[in-house]
Amino acid sequence: MKKAPIIWTNVLFFSLTFLTAVTLVPWYGVTYGYEVSTWIAFVACMFYAGLSITAGYHRLWAHKAYDAHPVIQVIFALGGAFALQNSALHWSSDHRVHHGHVDDPIKDPYAATNGFWFSHIGWMLRDYQGEKYGDYSNARDLQKNEVVMWQHRHYMKLVLLTNIGIPLLLGVMLGDVIGMLLLAGLLRLVLSQHFTFFINSVAHIWGSRPYTEKNTARDNGFLALFTYGEGYHNFHHIFASDYRNGIKWYHYDPTKWMIRVMAFMGLASKLKRTPVERIERAKAETLLNKTQVRLAKLPLAQDKLTLLHQEYEILLKKLQGFCSVQKQLLEAKKNAMLAQCDKHALLKQYQELEQAFQAQKQAWLALNARLLKAAA
């Protein structure tokens, strides 16, 4: 089959920026050194570019996980140009196709099933999209967004303005123009791009799949450190409209924290959260399927499978009861007319059902661990 034509502009750009970064940046550091203020500015620029992609391009525009004030949108639009990962319209359209056809070697723009290199950067080095490149029919909502379309129309101007202007301005202010151009300009650009690319490649190869095994997406807490919280990718692929990626309080997800802070300040609204019941059901079902597959390979496994399904049904019933009272409690807190004693009774019932669910959840996990160990 004839290969798609090479996009030489992209090949030269990615090659030259990478080679220059790994040679010129360390050479200048050894020869002249970098000021501490230059390193601080580099980190700040990394976060600005990275969070503009994760909070702006990804969670705000691609998935509409929350709404943001127009001023915040302009900041993200400029930061997205600074990250140089195409316009928000194009990026979001590609990403929606990815979610709609994840792992399809033809329809998914950066399918991990085509290998690490392809999903990481190879998909941008050849014209695989062809005439579909400018098809934004899946992003008609974004075509009505004035900020998104302003950035799309003036994208290359904004790329030059931000990628040259921001490091140059910082360099003049801090008295280290060359060092700033190399660190906050060149090195920041290369690293921020590849950190984002890791989500398309590494996050579909390395990690766990606690929520679904129907696609290659993985949860990887270590990768989250480099991607501003985007490493919890298995969760994201099944609950894409959730403004969070890391749902536990200890999950490193600065994108989630920033969105919360913006909401507190009145700069973000309509934050979408996946109900606990859906999350726990997904985890239980995934574990059930995994254990069933392992047990099916054993002789005389029917009794174990029956026990597994019985515990699974009990877990779901306790989960349903707990979540039902949780909803009632939330409504009661909003109802000023409801008697305090009724609220107290609901709270007590909620706590009891939560304890019962957690106890059953631990029993369920222990049973699966025991059965999987026996099947090993």
C-alpha positions as CSV (number, residue, x, y, z in Angstrom):
1,M,0.0,0.0,0.0
2,K,1.3,3.5,-0.9
3,K,2.4,5.5,2.1
4,A,1.0,8.9,2.8
5,P,3.3,11.7,1.6
6,I,5.8,13.1,4.1
7,I,5.1,16.6,5.6
8,W,8.6,17.9,5.3
9,T,7.8,21.1,7.2
10,N,6.9,19.1,10.3
11,V,9.8,16.7,9.9
12,L,12.3,19.6,9.7
13,F,10.6,21.5,12.5
14,F,10.6,18.6,15.0
15,S,14.1,17.5,14.0
16,L,15.7,20.8,14.2
17,T,14.1,22.0,17.4
18,F,15.0,18.7,19.1
19,L,18.6,18.6,17.9
20,T,19.1,22.2,18.8
21,A,17.7,21.8,22.2
22,V,19.8,18.7,23.1
23,T,23.0,20.4,21.8
24,L,22.9,24.2,22.1
25,V,21.0,24.4,25.4
26,P,23.6,22.3,27.4
27,W,26.5,23.9,25.5
28,Y,25.4,27.4,26.5
29,G,24.8,26.2,30.1
30,V,28.3,24.7,30.4
31,T,30.0,27.7,28.7
32,Y,28.1,30.6,30.1
33,G,25.6,29.2,32.7
34,Y,22.0,30.1,33.3
35,E,20.7,32.4,36.0
36,V,18.4,31.1,38.7
37,S,15.7,33.6,37.5
38,T,16.0,32.1,34.0
39,W,15.3,28.6,35.3
40,I,12.3,29.9,37.3
41,A,10.9,31.6,34.2
42,F,11.5,28.4,32.3
43,V,9.3,26.4,34.8
44,A,6.6,29.1,34.7
45,C,6.5,29.0,30.9
46,M,6.3,25.2,31.0
47,F,3.3,25.4,33.2
48,Y,1.7,28.2,31.2
49,A,2.0,26.2,27.9
50,G,1.1,22.9,29.5
51,L,-1.9,24.0,31.5
52,S,-3.2,25.9,28.4
53,I,-3.3,22.6,26.6
54,T,-4.7,20.5,29.5
55,A,-7.2,23.0,31.0
56,G,-7.9,24.9,27.8
57,Y,-7.6,22.8,24.7
58,H,-8.4,19.5,26.4
59,R,-10.8,19.8,29.2
60,L,-12.5,23.1,28.3
61,W,-12.8,23.0,24.5
62,A,-12.4,19.3,23.4
63,H,-14.5,17.8,26.1
64,K,-16.5,20.8,27.5
65,A,-15.9,19.6,31.0
66,Y,-16.6,23.1,32.4
67,D,-17.2,26.7,31.2
68,A,-14.7,29.5,31.5
69,H,-14.8,33.3,31.5
70,P,-13.8,34.9,28.2
71,V,-10.7,36.4,29.8
72,I,-9.5,32.9,30.8
73,Q,-10.2,31.6,27.3
74,V,-8.0,34.3,25.8
75,I,-5.2,33.4,28.2
76,F,-5.6,29.7,27.2
77,A,-5.7,30.6,23.5
78,L,-2.4,32.5,23.8
79,G,-0.9,29.7,25.9
80,G,-2.0,27.2,23.3
81,A,-0.2,29.2,20.6
82,F,2.8,29.3,22.9
83,A,2.7,25.5,23.1
84,L,2.6,25.3,19.3
85,Q,0.3,22.3,19.0
86,N,-2.0,23.7,16.3
87,S,-5.1,25.8,16.9
88,A,-7.6,25.0,19.6
89,L,-10.2,24.2,16.9
90,H,-8.0,21.8,15.0
91,W,-6.6,20.2,18.2
92,S,-10.0,19.7,19.7
93,S,-11.4,18.2,16.5
94,D,-8.6,15.7,16.2
95,H,-9.0,14.8,19.9
96,R,-12.8,14.2,19.5
97,V,-12.1,11.9,16.6
98,H,-9.5,10.0,18.8
99,H,-12.1,9.5,21.5
100,G,-14.8,8.4,19.0
101,H,-12.6,5.9,17.3
102,V,-9.9,5.1,20.0
103,D,-7.4,2.4,18.9
104,D,-8.9,2.1,15.4
105,P,-5.7,1.9,13.2
106,I,-7.4,3.9,10.4
107,K,-9.9,6.3,12.0
108,D,-8.0,7.2,15.2
109,P,-5.6,10.0,14.2
110,Y,-2.9,8.8,16.7
111,A,-3.9,5.2,17.4
112,A,-1.7,3.5,19.9
113,T,-2.4,0.2,18.1
114,N,-0.1,1.5,15.3
115,G,2.9,1.5,17.6
116,F,4.7,3.9,20.0
117,W,6.4,6.0,17.3
118,F,3.2,6.5,15.3
119,S,1.1,7.6,18.3
120,H,3.8,9.8,19.7
121,I,4.9,11.8,16.7
122,G,4.8,9.7,13.5
123,W,1.1,10.6,12.9
124,M,2.2,14.3,12.3
125,L,5.1,13.5,10.0
126,R,3.0,12.2,7.1
127,D,-0.3,13.5,5.6
128,Y,-2.5,10.7,6.9
129,Q,-5.6,13.0,7.1
130,G,-5.4,14.2,3.5
131,E,-8.6,16.1,2.6
132,K,-10.0,15.5,6.1
133,Y,-7.4,17.8,7.6
134,G,-9.7,20.9,7.6
135,D,-12.9,19.0,8.4
136,Y,-14.2,20.5,11.7
137,S,-17.8,19.2,11.4
138,N,-17.4,17.5,14.8
139,A,-16.6,20.9,16.4
140,R,-19.5,23.1,15.2
141,D,-19.9,24.3,18.8
142,L,-16.4,25.6,18.9
143,Q,-16.9,27.4,15.5
144,K,-19.4,29.5,17.4
145,N,-16.8,30.4,20.1
146,E,-15.4,33.8,19.3
147,V,-12.1,33.2,21.2
148,V,-11.5,29.9,19.5
149,M,-12.1,31.3,16.0
150,W,-10.1,34.4,16.7
151,Q,-7.1,32.2,17.7
152,H,-7.7,29.9,14.7
153,R,-7.7,32.8,12.2
154,H,-4.6,34.4,13.6
155,Y,-2.8,31.2,14.8
156,M,0.6,31.7,13.1
157,K,0.8,35.3,14.1
158,L,0.1,34.3,17.7
159,V,2.7,31.5,17.5
160,L,5.4,34.0,16.5
161,L,4.2,36.6,19.0
162,T,4.3,34.2,22.0
163,N,7.2,32.0,21.1
164,I,9.5,34.9,20.4
165,G,7.9,37.7,22.3
166,I,7.4,36.0,25.7
167,P,11.0,34.7,26.1
168,L,12.4,37.9,24.6
169,L,10.4,40.1,27.0
170,L,11.4,37.9,30.0
171,G,15.0,38.0,28.9
172,V,15.1,41.8,28.7
173,M,13.4,42.1,32.0
174,L,15.8,39.7,33.8
175,G,18.9,40.6,31.8
176,D,19.5,37.2,30.2
177,V,18.1,37.4,26.7
178,I,20.0,34.5,25.1
179,G,19.6,32.2,28.1
180,M,15.9,32.9,28.2
181,L,15.5,32.3,24.5
182,L,17.2,28.9,24.9
183,L,15.4,27.8,28.1
184,A,12.0,29.5,28.1
185,G,11.9,29.5,24.3
186,L,13.5,26.5,22.8
187,L,13.8,23.9,25.6
188,R,10.3,24.7,26.9
189,L,8.8,24.3,23.5
190,V,10.4,20.9,22.9
191,L,9.6,19.5,26.3
192,S,6.1,20.8,26.5
193,Q,5.3,19.3,23.1
194,H,6.7,15.8,23.9
195,F,5.1,15.8,27.4
196,T,1.7,16.2,25.6
197,F,2.7,13.6,23.0
198,F,3.3,11.2,25.9
199,I,-0.4,11.0,26.5
200,N,-1.0,9.7,23.0
201,S,1.8,7.2,23.3
202,V,3.0,6.2,26.8
203,A,-0.4,6.6,28.4
204,H,-1.7,3.9,26.0
205,I,1.1,1.5,26.8
206,W,2.3,1.8,30.4
207,G,0.0,1.7,33.4
208,S,-3.1,0.0,34.8
209,R,-6.7,-0.3,33.5
210,P,-9.0,-0.2,36.6
211,Y,-12.0,1.4,34.9
212,T,-12.1,-0.4,31.5
213,E,-10.1,-2.8,29.4
214,K,-12.0,-2.0,26.2
215,N,-9.3,0.3,25.0
216,T,-5.5,0.7,25.5
217,A,-5.7,3.8,27.7
218,R,-3.8,3.4,31.0
219,D,-3.7,5.2,34.4
220,N,-0.2,6.2,35.2
221,G,0.5,8.4,38.3
222,F,4.2,8.9,37.4
223,L,3.3,10.2,33.9
224,A,0.8,12.6,35.6
225,L,3.8,14.4,37.1
226,F,5.0,15.4,33.6
227,T,1.6,16.1,32.0
228,Y,-0.1,18.3,34.6
229,G,-2.4,15.5,35.8
230,E,-3.3,13.9,32.5
231,G,-1.7,10.6,33.3
232,Y,-4.9,9.1,34.7
233,H,-5.9,8.2,31.1
234,N,-7.9,5.0,31.7
235,F,-10.3,7.0,33.8
236,H,-10.4,9.8,31.3
237,H,-11.3,7.6,28.3
238,I,-14.4,6.2,30.0
239,F,-15.4,9.5,31.7
240,A,-14.1,12.1,29.3
241,S,-16.5,14.9,30.3
242,D,-15.3,14.9,33.9
243,Y,-13.2,18.0,34.6
244,R,-10.9,15.8,36.7
245,N,-8.4,13.2,35.6
246,G,-7.1,12.3,39.0
247,I,-10.2,11.8,41.1
248,K,-8.5,11.0,44.5
249,W,-7.4,13.8,46.7
250,Y,-3.8,12.6,46.5
251,H,-3.8,12.3,42.7
252,Y,-1.4,14.9,41.2
253,D,-3.7,16.8,39.0
254,P,-2.8,20.6,38.9
255,T,-5.2,21.1,36.0
256,K,-8.0,20.0,38.3
257,W,-6.8,22.2,41.1
258,M,-6.5,25.2,38.9
259,I,-10.1,24.7,37.5
260,R,-11.4,24.5,41.1
261,V,-9.6,27.7,42.0
262,M,-11.0,29.4,39.0
263,A,-14.5,28.2,39.9
264,F,-14.0,29.6,43.5
265,M,-13.0,33.0,41.9
266,G,-16.0,33.0,39.6
267,L,-13.9,32.5,36.5
268,A,-15.1,28.9,35.8
269,S,-18.5,27.3,36.1
270,K,-20.6,24.2,35.4
271,L,-17.8,21.8,36.4
272,K,-18.8,18.3,35.4
273,R,-18.2,15.4,37.8
274,T,-19.0,11.7,37.2
275,P,-21.3,10.3,39.8
276,V,-19.6,8.0,42.3
277,E,-22.0,5.2,41.4
278,R,-20.9,5.1,37.7
279,I,-17.2,5.2,38.7
280,E,-17.5,2.3,41.2
281,R,-19.7,0.3,38.8
282,A,-17.0,0.6,36.1
283,K,-14.3,-0.5,38.5
284,A,-16.3,-3.5,39.8
285,E,-17.3,-4.6,36.3
286,T,-13.7,-4.4,35.0
287,L,-12.4,-6.4,37.9
288,L,-15.2,-8.9,37.5
289,N,-14.4,-9.4,33.8
290,K,-10.7,-9.8,34.6
291,T,-11.3,-12.4,37.3
292,Q,-13.8,-14.3,35.2
293,V,-11.4,-14.6,32.3
294,R,-8.7,-16.0,34.6
295,L,-11.1,-18.4,36.3
296,A,-12.5,-19.7,33.1
297,K,-9.1,-21.3,32.4
298,L,-9.3,-23.5,35.5
299,P,-11.1,-26.8,35.7
300,L,-14.2,-27.0,38.0
301,A,-14.3,-23.2,38.3
302,Q,-18.1,-22.9,38.3
303,D,-18.5,-22.7,42.1
304,K,-15.9,-19.9,42.2
305,L,-17.7,-18.1,39.4
306,T,-21.0,-18.4,41.2
307,L,-19.5,-17.0,44.4
308,L,-17.9,-14.2,42.4
309,H,-21.2,-13.1,40.9
310,Q,-23.0,-13.3,44.2
311,E,-20.5,-10.9,45.8
312,Y,-20.7,-8.7,42.8
313,E,-24.5,-8.4,43.0
314,I,-24.3,-7.7,46.8
315,L,-21.7,-5.0,46.1
316,L,-23.9,-3.3,43.5
317,K,-26.9,-3.3,45.8
318,K,-24.9,-1.7,48.6
319,L,-23.5,0.8,46.2
320,Q,-26.9,1.7,44.9
321,G,-28.3,2.1,48.4
322,F,-25.4,4.3,49.5
323,C,-25.6,6.5,46.4
324,S,-29.3,6.9,46.7
325,V,-29.1,8.2,50.3
326,Q,-26.1,10.4,49.2
327,K,-28.4,12.1,46.7
328,Q,-31.1,12.6,49.3
329,L,-28.6,14.1,51.7
330,L,-27.3,16.6,49.1
331,E,-30.9,17.6,48.3
332,A,-31.6,18.0,52.0
333,K,-28.7,20.3,52.5
334,K,-30.1,22.6,49.8
335,N,-33.6,22.5,51.4
336,A,-33.7,25.2,54.1
337,M,-37.2,24.1,55.1
338,L,-36.3,20.6,56.0
339,A,-36.1,20.0,59.8
340,Q,-32.7,19.6,61.3
341,C,-33.6,16.3,62.9
342,D,-34.5,14.9,59.4
343,K,-31.1,16.0,58.1
344,H,-29.4,14.4,61.0
345,A,-31.2,11.1,60.4
346,L,-30.3,11.2,56.7
347,L,-26.6,11.9,57.6
348,K,-26.6,8.9,60.0
349,Q,-28.1,6.7,57.4
350,Y,-25.6,7.9,54.9
351,Q,-22.7,7.1,57.2
352,E,-24.0,3.6,57.9
353,L,-24.6,2.8,54.3
354,E,-21.2,4.2,53.3
355,Q,-19.5,2.0,55.9
356,A,-21.5,-1.0,54.7
357,F,-20.5,-0.3,51.1
358,Q,-16.8,0.2,52.0
359,A,-16.8,-3.1,54.0
360,Q,-18.4,-5.0,51.0
361,K,-15.9,-3.3,48.7
362,Q,-13.0,-4.6,50.7
363,A,-14.5,-8.0,50.8
364,W,-15.0,-7.9,47.1
365,L,-11.4,-6.9,46.4
366,A,-10.1,-9.5,48.8
367,L,-12.2,-12.2,47.1
368,N,-10.9,-11.2,43.6
369,A,-7.3,-11.1,44.9
370,R,-7.7,-14.6,46.4
371,L,-9.3,-16.1,43.3
372,L,-6.7,-14.4,41.0
373,K,-3.9,-15.8,43.1
374,A,-5.4,-19.3,42.9
375,A,-5.6,-18.9,39.1
376,A,-2.0,-17.8,38.8
